[in-house]
Amino acid sequence: MPLNDNATLVVGAGNYLTAPVGTAMPADLLAPGSPWNPVGHTSLEDVFGITSEGGEATTLGSLQNKTLRTKYSARTEMMTFTLVQFDEDGLRLFYGQNAPTLPNGMIGVPQDPQPTQAAFLAIFVDGGNFFGFYAPKAEIYRADDLSISDTESLAGLPLGVKPMALGTNSWTYAVTPLGGVPATGATAGSPGAFTPAGAATPANLAALDEVDANPSTKWTPGQYVILGDTTNAHWNGAAWASGIATA
């Protein structure tokens, strides 16, 4: 495997979103749009994790070869993060989507909680790079018990997201590779974004030669994209040009 500096990740910002089950992954991860909705504020300390169960190996052998093959059991995985927003929507993600609103406005904790089913999207931003986890169907519920241990930090609701296969899919969730997918398009914005989702940011102005501008007409004042060398570029209606579009 060759060294690829652009495939490393240092998370500078991120977001977690849900949408109705089966919602397609957005073309622009930095601007998902409707019907994707953020779950709310999340912890800076417990950013994200993946735990798994299963996957035990069983060695199968023959009389002639005691270690002929290895068979693995099914593995289930759970993504975890901590929500620090204690509103009704957040409490229902933790206590169950069937948690009732009581006459006095409080949220009742159900005896038989039902996980929230939704499409799930986690986006992590590293400068001009971004990395995403997408599950077209997932169950969201508490991942651990609620514990408020001090008065100096934000209290949190530990949530777990269990990706599930949707329809005939042979996969439960997908991730965007870094540094391996060339950008084929650039959508105007302030800043704009490169497509397809997860595409590597073009290194410099010359690297935009193979990138199509969207729209193909002159970009309006204030629109631009950020390149890998941290400079800006815009489409002037005929070619790529340095800087931010002006009148």
C-alpha positions, -999 to 999 in steps of 0.1 A, spaced: 0 0 0 16 33 -10 18 62 14 -11 86 10 -8 118 31 -43 129 20 -59 98 35 -51 107 71 -78 122 94 -77 146 123 -113 155 132 -118 193 136 -156 193 135 -185 169 130 -222 163 130 -247 135 134 -279 134 114 -310 113 110 -336 110 82 -364 86 74 -353 50 69 -341 44 33 -331 81 27 -301 81 2 -268 95 13 -266 132 3 -244 141 -26 -228 169 -5 -219 157 29 -211 193 41 -247 205 32 -269 174 35 -302 194 34 -337 180 39 -348 155 51 -316 151 71 -318 167 105 -290 171 131 -295 152 164 -282 182 184 -251 191 204 -227 162 211 -197 157 233 -162 170 225 -146 143 246 -166 112 235 -166 120 199 -173 86 182 -167 49 186 -176 16 171 -180 -16 192 -188 -50 179 -201 -84 189 -197 -118 173 -171 -126 146 -157 -156 165 -134 -178 145 -140 -215 142 -112 -236 127 -123 -263 104 -100 -292 96 -98 -325 78 -80 -357 87 -52 -346 65 -51 -309 75 -62 -299 110 -64 -262 100 -80 -264 66 -103 -234 68 -115 -207 92 -152 -198 95 -163 -166 112 -197 -160 129 -218 -130 120 -206 -97 135 -229 -69 146 -215 -34 152 -227 -4 171 -216 32 166 -215 53 198 -215 90 206 -227 112 234 -256 136 230 -255 167 253 -289 181 243 -316 171 267 -347 182 247 -376 160 238 -361 146 207 -328 138 224 -345 122 254 -366 100 231 -334 88 213 -321 78 247 -352 65 264 -371 51 234 -392 66 206 -423 55 224 -416 77 254 -448 96 260 -453 133 267 -471 135 300 -499 161 307 -474 182 327 -449 183 298 -425 158 312 -412 128 292 -423 94 306 -398 66 306 -415 35 290 -414 0 305 -409 -15 271 -387 10 252 -386 9 214 -354 21 196 -358 49 171 -355 36 135 -339 60 110 -313 65 84 -281 77 101 -252 99 89 -220 109 108 -198 135 92 -163 144 103 -145 174 88 -107 177 86 -99 210 68 -109 204 32 -113 167 38 -144 151 52 -152 115 62 -187 100 66 -205 70 80 -238 63 64 -265 37 74 -297 36 53 -314 19 83 -304 19 119 -318 15 154 -308 43 179 -311 38 216 -291 43 248 -256 27 247 -248 31 284 -264 43 317 -268 80 323 -242 93 347 -236 129 358 -202 128 375 -193 165 381 -204 201 379 -177 213 355 -187 196 322 -217 190 301 -239 161 311 -244 136 283 -268 109 270 -247 79 256 -263 68 224 -257 37 203 -265 33 166 -269 -2 153 -268 -3 115 -291 -28 99 -294 -42 64 -320 -25 43 -340 -46 18 -316 -68 -2 -285 -49 7 -256 -71 16 -241 -43 38 -253 -24 68 -234 8 66 -209 25 43 -178 48 48 -162 73 25 -126 66 16 -101 94 19 -75 103 -6 -86 77 -32 -116 92 -51 -108 120 -75 -131 150 -76 -151 152 -108 -173 182 -100 -174 213 -79 -206 229 -66 -206 266 -60 -210 278 -25 -194 299 3 -174 277 3 -186 252 -22 -180 214 -22 -164 188 -44 -183 158 -57 -188 128 -55 -192 126 -17 -158 118 -1 -138 129 -31 -102 141 -25 -98 179 -26 -79 190 -57 -43 199 -46 -42 233 -64 -56 254 -93 -40 233 -120 -56 202 -105 -91 216 -113 -86 210 -151 -105 177 -148 -132 191 -125 -166 203 -139 -181 234 -124 -217 234 -111 -233 256 -123 -213 260 -156 -222 297 -158 -202 323 -140 -203 319 -102 -219 347 -83 -199 371 -60 -187 354 -28 -187 318 -42 -156 297 -42 -141 263 -34 -111 257 -11 -82 238 -26 -57 214 -10 -30 241 -7 -56 262 12 -60 287 -17 -95 295 -31 -108 292 -67 -140 299 -86 -155 294 -120 -155 325 -142 -178 310 -168 -150 299 -191 -122 286 -168 -111 281 -132 -96 312 -117 -79 320 -84 -97 336 -55 -133 342 -46 -158 352 -73 -165 389 -76 -190 410 -96 
